[in-house]
Amino acid sequence: MFIWLSVAVIYGLFLAWYYNWSGPIKNDEIEAGLKKLFGSSGAKHTDIDVVRKFLMNDDGKEFVMQNFVKLQKGPLTNPVTGEPSYASKLLSKYVGPFTKALLIRGGHPVFIARKVGGYIDSWEAYPDQQWDATSMMRYRSRLDMLELASDPRFADIHLFKTTAIEKTVSYPVQLTLSFFIKPSFYVPIFLLMLASIGQLLVTLF
């Protein structure tokens, strides 16, 4: 009994962490968050009208941020220490802390991929932007995105991101088809397996 009760409690904690139970973002949260965001240096390349429209149209559901990135080439200078460095190393100083904060809020990477060829199929489009990589990051809610973007802890390390990246574009999407196995699917299965194994061991011994 204790085993199944423990699994139920753990799964309850997972549900509380992974899903947005607050519904769509509220107007006062939008304005307070935007005030913080656009009062920071990290919002230099952010369009306030685009962000506000995205927040105002909140449906309360999760979403995924699609990112395309082109890194600076050759040796770079660490903006804090002045030491020689490279784009990937500098970018990790921003991505690491940001990903940890995202995980705390129920978000996580969906995939990260490196470009290995040019555009195979393209028409009526801009010339090849020469992106180096693409990634998708899952957000539990639009409020979580706003709180992360306006978090003052990232103001000091935002320099690493802007130094490492030559150009980038990001936009939110909602997945309509995916073969990626979501935590909401495999976590309960994993917990049930653990509970079953635990119950079997208790019965045998």
C-alpha positions in Angstrom: 0.0 0.0 0.0 2.8 2.4 0.9 4.5 1.8 -2.5 1.3 2.8 -4.5 0.6 5.7 -2.2 4.1 7.0 -2.7 3.8 6.7 -6.5 0.5 8.6 -6.3 2.1 11.4 -4.3 5.1 11.6 -6.7 2.8 11.7 -9.8 0.7 14.4 -8.1 3.8 16.5 -7.6 4.8 15.9 -11.3 1.3 17.1 -12.4 1.6 20.2 -10.3 5.0 20.9 -11.8 4.4 20.1 -15.4 1.1 21.7 -16.2 -0.3 25.2 -16.0 -3.1 25.2 -13.5 -3.5 29.0 -13.4 -5.3 29.4 -16.7 -4.5 32.3 -19.2 -2.2 35.1 -18.1 -4.0 38.0 -16.4 -3.8 41.6 -17.7 -2.0 42.9 -14.5 0.6 40.1 -14.9 1.2 41.1 -18.5 1.7 44.8 -17.8 3.9 44.1 -14.7 6.0 41.6 -16.6 6.4 43.8 -19.7 7.5 46.7 -17.5 10.2 44.6 -16.0 11.2 43.0 -19.4 11.5 46.2 -21.3 13.3 47.9 -18.5 16.2 45.5 -18.9 19.1 45.3 -21.4 18.0 41.8 -22.5 15.0 43.2 -24.4 17.0 45.2 -26.9 15.9 43.0 -29.8 12.4 42.2 -28.6 9.3 43.8 -30.2 7.0 44.8 -27.4 3.9 44.9 -29.6 4.5 41.3 -30.8 5.1 40.1 -27.2 2.0 41.9 -25.9 -0.2 40.4 -28.6 1.1 36.9 -27.9 0.4 37.3 -24.2 -3.1 38.9 -24.7 -4.1 35.9 -26.9 -3.1 33.4 -24.2 -5.2 30.2 -24.3 -3.6 28.8 -21.1 -1.9 25.9 -23.0 1.7 24.9 -23.3 3.7 26.1 -26.3 7.1 25.6 -27.9 9.6 28.3 -28.8 11.3 27.6 -32.1 14.8 29.1 -32.4 17.2 29.5 -35.3 20.7 30.5 -34.5 23.9 31.5 -36.4 26.9 31.7 -34.2 29.9 34.1 -34.5 32.9 32.5 -36.2 36.5 32.3 -35.0 38.0 33.3 -31.7 35.9 35.7 -29.5 36.6 37.7 -26.4 34.9 36.8 -23.1 32.9 40.0 -22.4 33.5 39.6 -18.6 37.1 38.4 -18.3 38.5 39.5 -21.6 40.0 36.1 -22.2 39.9 34.4 -25.7 37.0 32.1 -26.1 34.6 30.6 -28.7 30.9 31.1 -29.5 29.7 27.7 -28.2 31.5 28.1 -24.9 30.2 31.6 -24.3 26.7 30.6 -25.3 26.7 27.7 -22.8 27.3 30.3 -20.0 23.8 31.7 -20.8 22.0 28.5 -21.9 23.0 26.5 -18.8 21.4 28.8 -16.2 18.5 29.6 -18.4 17.7 25.9 -19.0 17.8 25.2 -15.2 15.4 28.0 -14.6 13.1 26.7 -17.4 13.1 23.2 -15.9 12.0 24.6 -12.5 9.0 26.1 -14.3 8.0 22.9 -16.0 9.7 23.6 -19.3 12.4 21.6 -21.1 14.2 21.2 -24.4 12.2 19.4 -27.1 15.1 19.0 -29.4 18.4 20.7 -30.4 19.8 20.1 -33.9 22.8 21.2 -35.9 22.5 22.2 -39.5 24.3 19.8 -41.9 23.2 21.2 -45.3 21.7 24.0 -47.3 18.0 24.6 -48.2 16.8 21.6 -50.1 13.5 23.1 -51.0 12.9 26.9 -51.1 10.9 29.5 -53.2 9.8 33.1 -52.6 12.0 33.2 -49.6 14.9 35.3 -48.3 18.4 34.1 -49.3 19.8 31.3 -47.1 20.4 32.8 -43.6 23.1 30.2 -43.0 21.7 29.1 -39.6 24.0 26.9 -37.7 21.5 25.3 -35.4 17.8 25.1 -34.4 16.1 24.2 -31.2 12.7 23.9 -29.7 12.0 24.7 -26.0 8.8 23.7 -24.2 7.2 26.3 -22.0 4.4 25.4 -19.5 2.7 28.7 -20.0 3.1 32.2 -21.5 3.4 33.6 -17.9 6.4 31.4 -17.4 8.0 32.7 -20.6 7.4 36.3 -19.4 8.8 35.7 -15.9 11.9 34.0 -17.4 12.5 36.8 -20.0 12.2 39.5 -17.3 14.2 37.7 -14.6 16.9 40.1 -13.5 19.3 37.2 -12.8 19.8 36.8 -16.5 20.7 40.5 -17.1 24.4 40.0 -16.3 24.8 36.8 -18.4 22.9 38.1 -21.4 26.2 39.5 -22.7 27.4 35.9 -23.3 24.4 35.3 -25.6 24.7 38.5 -27.6 28.5 38.0 -28.0 28.2 34.4 -29.1 25.3 34.8 -31.6 25.6 36.7 -34.9 21.9 36.5 -35.6 18.8 34.7 -34.5 15.1 34.5 -34.8 12.6 32.9 -32.4 8.8 32.4 -32.6 6.3 30.4 -30.6 4.5 27.4 -32.0 2.0 24.8 -30.8 2.8 21.2 -31.9 0.0 19.6 -34.0 1.9 16.4 -34.7 5.0 15.0 -33.0 6.6 11.6 -32.4 8.5 13.0 -29.5 7.5 11.1 -26.3 6.4 13.7 -23.8 7.1 13.5 -20.1 3.3 13.4 -19.5 3.3 10.0 -21.2 6.4 8.3 -20.0 6.6 9.6 -16.4 3.4 7.7 -15.3 4.5 4.6 -17.2 7.9 4.7 -15.5 6.3 5.2 -12.1 3.9 2.3 -12.6 6.8 0.1 -13.6 8.7 1.1 -10.5 5.7 0.5 -8.2 5.0 -2.9 -9.9 8.7 -4.0 -9.4 8.6 -2.7 -5.8 5.4 -4.6 -5.1 6.8 -7.8 -6.6 9.9 -7.6 -4.5 7.9 -7.0 -1.3 5.7 -10.0 -2.1 8.7 -12.3 -2.9 10.8 -11.3 0.1 
